[in-house]
Structure formats: structure tokens, C-alpha cells
Amino acid sequence: MNSMSYNAEYFSIINDLATISPSMIFTKDDNGTTTVLRANKSKSIFFRVVAPTNYFEYDGNRIAFNNFAEFYELINVFKVKNLYHDNNLITIENEVGKINYVLANEESLMKSPSKISLDVPDVTFTMSNTQLAEIRKINSLLSSKYCNVFFKNKMIAFNLYTGEQYNSFNREFTPEYILNADDPNSPQVGDIEFPIYSEIFAKLPDETYKVSIYANGFISFAFQKNDIDVISGTVKVVKA
């Protein structure tokens, strides 16, 4: 058996993202990092986490969990003394005994997106963890299903709603970057409007985000924490 080690903050972030995808696949890259790239069942929300390889030391290049939150709870319920990895088994030695935890067969899990290619955004702004918490609370109270994303007159707005005849909530943000805004000879960003599923606000970890809006109907939320790069995003809702 081979010894395992992990960074507690890194595992906490991965566990927070398990609300989007319970299953996790960790892949060691050639440049000394490990990537987790997953999406929800409907493929409407994705996330990518890149961290130094030594933040999670395991045997081989890839390792998969069917239910990462379950594993996370097992290593946190009692103080871990040792972790070992052998083929499809992790042995957790803690202060009360020994747990044998079976890893997932990667072929049985939903496939990860092959890659994430993000062009230069049209508009960006910062959303604080306080603002995220407020939006999350309002979204829950209103039982909202959608969020219209607006960019007009150099202002950004999120409009939470369930349907056209129901209660709604509007929150404005000031952009920090607008594509070609300083170059009058280049095409300027026009009005942007598209709906997304508002569930993403309930699933984002409690952090401050750089939010990027793309005119083609895509929005991403990114943060960096102690060499851990996290980006989550969602595409516009295609209504029948």
C-alpha cells in the first residue's frame, strides 16, 4: 500500500463543489498540477479546479470517487492517523479503527467535459461573498428558477424570477472591464441579455468571485485561493 496525503483546504473546496457533481475524477497533469473537471447531470453547470499535485498525493495518475462528500465525511468524522491507497481501495486509519473505502470505476461515472476553452469575456465584475449570500437567500425565498443576466448602459444586473407573472428580484453591479471600451476603433460590446438557471448561486462555494459574462450566453465565476484555481460556469437556458 502507498501512503496518501491531502491539503485540507483543497478537499474542503472539492467537497463544496460536490453539490454540482457528487462524483469526482482527479487527474495529474504534466505540469505539476492536478485537475478536477466535472459537470452536473444536465451539463448546464460545470466546474474546474486546478491545484498543485502535492495537494493530493495518491498512487497513479487518476483516481475517482463515486460520492466524494461521503469520503470527505469519513476522513473528518474522526482524526485521521494514516491514509493508504492500493488499486481501488483507500484505507483510512483513524483514532477509533480502520475503514476500507472502495474507489469508483471511472468508466461507470458520467464523463467529464473534455476541456474548457474560455475566450476573452465581454464584461467582468466582482461579486463578493456577502453579495453571493444575499442573492442565494433571495433566490431561496422567492423559489426562483431563472436569473436573467443583463448588460446595458454600462451596468450589469441579475434579475431572479420564477416566471413572467411571479415575484422577482433585481441586483445591479458595476463592471470592472468591458471589451474594447478603451479602443473606439474596435467593435464595442452591445446590450447583453440571456437567462440562466439560478440554482448555480446555491451551488457556488462561499467565496468572492470574478464574474465574466460572454455575449453568446455564457457566464463564469472564478476565484483563487492558496494556489487553488477554481472556475465554475453555466450556459444560457434554451427554452422551448
Secondary structure, DSSP 8 states (H G I E B T S, - for coil): -EE-EE-HHHHHHHHHGGGT-S-EEEEE-TTSEEEEEEE-TTSSEEEEEEEEGGGEE-SSSEEEES-HHHHHHHHHHS-EEEEEEETTEEEEEETTEEEEEE---GGGS----S-------SEEEEE-HHHHHHHHHHHHHHT--EEEEEEETTEEEEEEESSTTS-EEEEEE--SEETTTT-TTS-----EEEEEETTHHHHS-SS-EEEEEETTTEEEEEEEETTEEEEEEEE-----
